[in-house]
């Protein structure tokens, strides 16, 4: 019994199988995440160490170098970069792609402990590490600013309201803060007054550290009831600090107001951020691995009105960068291409077969193969991205081949005078081995791509699996549903119209032209062989001349830039230079928004002489793609 025989004789079961494939794929399609490229996680860990007052040379020799020596002994390390600035050391360790990130984190912690004896004893806290993914760019950039409130107040609402709630939105992995300005109280001491009293700065520091504490006060036990003493000794504003006693001299207390003053200000004065020239707190949102970028951004935008209502009206929240703008346009364009490809394939089938049912039967293979592939993509954790959708677009031309071969052989038996059922059984039996060979040979072509290693393998594995699965499903459909439909729907044609006769003459003319060209080639075999060699050599020369790259360049509409001034530049001068750069960039007619920071760079690095720019361009998609985005949003 042939493979197709049970499906032909049981049309109801075969139809239910077709419906099941469509239903599973339709359910899986909305669950697939949307991304520009396949998700590739780099096992990367960043180690940061704070040492206030340490110069770049001191940080490099006493902090960065001991840690790097220990990290270099960890197996699987492929790259290690470091940055040593004033009071900060940042080391980024990248591991082999096959290395488990959790195991790498444990090795990093062990190396930090081993280097502890070589680090300065006066470090305020031991080095800290966190897992990062260099391939993940922020999906959304928010600027929090106010024209009337101090920047410390704006930072308080940004950190305690906006960041807390946005971080809880599904799909959000982290919300990083640029230009952080936590409110604090700073003590300004007059050295001359301090020297005249006979005190040192260390005396003042030791006294101040024990002042503001929230410690338990105990309780009072009565005859019948117990009372808990509740008192908060923390000083939360500047004025009470002026009355704090730091020492006693000659029987009289020495207060803060006697040696200086307490003022309210930011905790870190070496960070600043701006948005379109205005002082702001910039929030950069990162997504979780495998999360749907578009859905995550839509959830954040939907929550912003409620978050805006939870903070004072004077604090404004603006969206300055949205990475999904180009992602929506790119995915929409590929989806349009996929739909156009399906329509063109069906049209070509109709032009050559010139029969409605003969066109519809192989055309059923296309949606079944593509929709069934969605279910496998969901099972493997793949996403709807440019590479997977490109694979589906290419597969459209492959998936109809098997069905057309089966259809033509069954049609041939019907033209021999056989009934539909007999023609379907005999035709499918004859061609089943051929279809299996065609399907397997086509899938085998993509097998080497599935086993490629490194970054290229990680990116194109999803493409290869998508094409291979769609071809396998199309082969199964061609041996089951296609012959069943032929046995029920295909009708023998006894008479043809004028259009059919005209097209037949056109095809006969094309065949005769091909026969004539083939005879010419056989008569001049030497000339054809020399021409083939010339073409082959030309291909080699052109291959050397054609530009090469990893993947095609993709415009995101956002430009990221880093700035670095010469060593020794004061933070005040760095602010001046950073503002000049941001102002010059903002004057460009193609720039819509500019986010700028000074004192903080990429990856959470800090320094008086470093900065960062995030520039959003105007209308990066163009009118055509912008209309596509609007249609997708609807």
HELIX and SHEET records of a PDB file:
HELIX    1   1 UNK A    5  UNK A    9  1                                   5    
HELIX    2   2 UNK A   11  UNK A   29  1                                  19    
HELIX    3   3 UNK A   56  UNK A   59  1                                   4    
HELIX    4   4 UNK A   60  UNK A   64  3                                   5    
HELIX    5   5 UNK A   65  UNK A   71  1                                   7    
HELIX    6   6 UNK A  101  UNK A  115  1                                  15    
HELIX    7   7 UNK A  116  UNK A  118  5                                   3    
HELIX    8   8 UNK A  151  UNK A  157  1                                   7    
HELIX    9   9 UNK A  158  UNK A  163  3                                   6    
HELIX   10  10 UNK A  164  UNK A  167  1                                   4    
HELIX   11  11 UNK A  191  UNK A  197  1                                   7    
HELIX   12  12 UNK A  201  UNK A  208  1                                   8    
HELIX   13  13 UNK A  238  UNK A  241  1                                   4    
HELIX   14  14 UNK A  256  UNK A  259  1                                   4    
HELIX   15  15 UNK A  293  UNK A  309  1                                  17    
HELIX   16  16 UNK A  324  UNK A  353  1                                  30    
HELIX   17  17 UNK A  356  UNK A  380  1                                  25    
HELIX   18  18 UNK A  386  UNK A  415  1                                  30    
HELIX   19  19 UNK A  420  UNK A  450  1                                  31    
HELIX   20  20 UNK A  454  UNK A  478  1                                  25    
HELIX   21  21 UNK A  481  UNK A  489  1                                   9    
HELIX   22  22 UNK A  498  UNK A  523  1                                  26    
HELIX   23  23 UNK A  525  UNK A  545  1                                  21    
HELIX   24  24 UNK A  571  UNK A  586  1                                  16    
HELIX   25  25 UNK A  602  UNK A  604  5                                   3    
HELIX   26  26 UNK A  622  UNK A  633  1                                  12    
SHEET    1   A 2 UNK A  33  UNK A  34  0                                        
SHEET    2   A 2 UNK A 383  UNK A 384  1                                        
SHEET    1   B 4 UNK A  77  UNK A  85  0                                        
SHEET    2   B 4 UNK A  88  UNK A  95 -1                                        
SHEET    3   B 4 UNK A  44  UNK A  50 -1                                        
SHEET    4   B 4 UNK A 128  UNK A 132 -1                                        
SHEET    1   C 4 UNK A 172  UNK A 178  0                                        
SHEET    2   C 4 UNK A 281  UNK A 287 -1                                        
SHEET    3   C 4 UNK A 140  UNK A 146 -1                                        
SHEET    4   C 4 UNK A 315  UNK A 322 -1                                        
SHEET    1   D 2 UNK A 183  UNK A 189  0                                        
SHEET    2   D 2 UNK A 260  UNK A 266 -1                                        
SHEET    1   E 2 UNK A 219  UNK A 221  0                                        
SHEET    2   E 2 UNK A 226  UNK A 228 -1                                        
SHEET    1   F 2 UNK A 245  UNK A 249  0                                        
SHEET    2   F 2 UNK A 252  UNK A 255 -1                                        
SHEET    1   G 5 UNK A 278  UNK A 279  0                                        
SHEET    2   G 5 UNK A 272  UNK A 275 -1                                        
SHEET    3   G 5 UNK A 591  UNK A 600 -1                                        
SHEET    4   G 5 UNK A 606  UNK A 617 -1                                        
SHEET    5   G 5 UNK A 558  UNK A 564 -1                                        
END                                                                             
